């Protein structure tokens, strides 16, 4: 009886060793195996690992975006961003982590303005610092505003560009612009944005 129990324990240990979770090195982009396992651990839906792409960001060192490509001609789905071996599926949570990493809590007001503009623009939406080529000249453009609040948080107000009606038979898209307000709290928490104004061009551009 003891012999069979010992064999069962050894087989169980071997099975656990074979199913160990892939490792991750914070100094390197994640492996496809680790990224897929982490995605599933956070409740993601299963798919063929061959469709998982890992894109390392050039604009911010250490960030890797996970994208699922459904076949050679299928749609792409953004799954989240890995930073320091942690998968973030909420961009605001990742932005807060980056703010704290860069010294948000100890930063003075001018430094917080810089960090807020940099991190929010990288992770959420990139503000327009000036009217671009698609801007409607009949619309008034206002430059981005950054203000320190009484609680030492920061308020951002800016326009950003995007597209609507992206897919047309001729491959064109409709430029659109939204002006938003967002508050970053004293602890680095990024609130939901508030839409202040928006419009879209009547012309479509290729």
N, C-alpha and C positions, 0 to 999 in steps of 0.2 A: 504493500500500500504506500509506504514511504517513498519507494522507488518511483511509482507512477506520479506522485505529487511533485517530486523533484523534477521529473521530465516535463511536466506541465508548466512548472515555474520557469524552466529554462526556455521552453518554446515561447512562452509569453514574453519573456525578456527579449528574445530574438525578434519577435514580431514588433515590439515597441521600438527597438533600435532601427528596424527597417522603415518604420513610418515616422521617424523623427522629422520635425519641421525644418525646412531649409534655413540655413543661417543667413545673417545679413551683416555687412560691414558698413558702419556709418560713413566711412571715408570713401566708399565706392557706390556707384549706382546699384540698385537692387537687382538681384537675378530674377528672371522670369518666374522661376519656381517659387521663390520667396514671395514675390509680389502677388502671384495668383493665390497662394495659400492665405496671405494676409487679407486679400480681397474677400475670399470666401469666409474667413473668420469674422468679418464685419457684416456678414449677411448678404454678400453679393451672390448673384445667380451664376451657376456653372456654365462654362462654355469651353470650346477647344483652346488649349493653351497656345496653340500656334497662332491664334488671332490676337494675342496680347502683344502690344508694342510698348516699349519703355523709351520715352523721349526725355533726354537730359536737357534742362533749360540752360541756355547760354546767358540769359539776362540775370540770373540769380544762382550763384554757385550752390550746389548741394541739393537742388530740387529736381525730381524726376517725375514726369507725368505718365500715368498709365492710361492707355487708350486701347479699346477693343475694336478690331477691324473685322466685321462680319463678312468674311470672304474677300477675294481679290477686288470685287467691284461693289461690295456692300457698304453700308453706312458705318461711320465711326462713332463710338460712344466714349465720352470721357469718364473715367472711373475714379479718379482722385490723384493726389500728389503725394509722393513719398519724400520725407525729410527726416534725416537721422534715424532711419529704420522705423519710422512710424508712418502709416498710411492715413492721410487726412482726406476725407470725402466732403468736408465742409470747408470752403475756402476761407471763411471768416475765422474759423478756429485756427487754421494754419497761419493766417495773417497775424493773429494775436500772438501765436508762438514765436513768430519771426520778430515782432515788435519787442517782445520781452527779451529775446536773444540779443537784440541790438541795443539794449539798455534803456528801454522805454521808461521803466519805473524811476530811474535816477536822472533822466534827461530833463533839462530845463526847457522853457517854452520854445525857443527857436529850434532846438534839436528835435523836439516833439513834432514841430511843423514839418521838418525835413523827413523824419521817419514816417509820419502819417502819409505824406504825399508819396513817398517812395514805395512803401509796402502796400498801401491801398491800390496804387496804380499798377503794381506788379501782380497782385493777387485777385483783385476784384474788377475794377474798371480803370482804364487808363484815361485820365482827364485830358481834354484838349487845352493846350496852353495858348493856342491861337486858332482862328478859323481856318479850316483846311480847304482843299480845292473843291470839295463837294458842298461846302456851306452855302446856304441861300443868302445872297448879299442883301436881300430885303429884310432878313432877320437880324436883330441886334445880338451881337456876341459880347459876352462879359467874361473877363479873365477869371481863372480859378481863385477862390477865396479860402484862406486858412485862418481860423480864429481860435484863440485860447478861451475856453469857457471858465466860469467862476470856480468850478470844481477841479480845474487844471486839465480837464479833458480837451479834445480838439474837435472843432466842427469844420468839415470840408464841404464846399459848394462849388460845383463845376459842371461843365458840359462834357459829354462823351459821345463818340460816334459809334454807330452800329448799322446793321442792315435789316430791312424787313422785306418780305416778299422775295426772298433770295433766289428761289428757283423759278425761272421763266423758260419758255420754249427757246428763247434766243440767248439764254445763259446770262442775262443781265440781273442786276439787283437794284433795290431802291435805297439810297442813303437816308438814314434817319439820325436824329440827334435828340438826346435827353439831358435835361439839367436836373441834377439831383443834390440832395443834402444828406450827409451822413455824419454821425457823431461817434468818435472813438473815446471811450471812457478813461478815467484816470488809471484803471488797471489794465488797459489795452484791449478791452472788449469792444468789438466793432458792432454797432447797431445796424438794424435794417435801414436801407436807404429810403429816402422820401423823394418822390418825383415832384419836381417843381414846375417843369414845363417840358414839352416835347413837340417835335414836328418831323415830317418826312418830306423829302423832295418829290415833286411831281414827275421829275425825269428819272429814268433808270440808267445806270452806268454799267459798263462791262468791266 
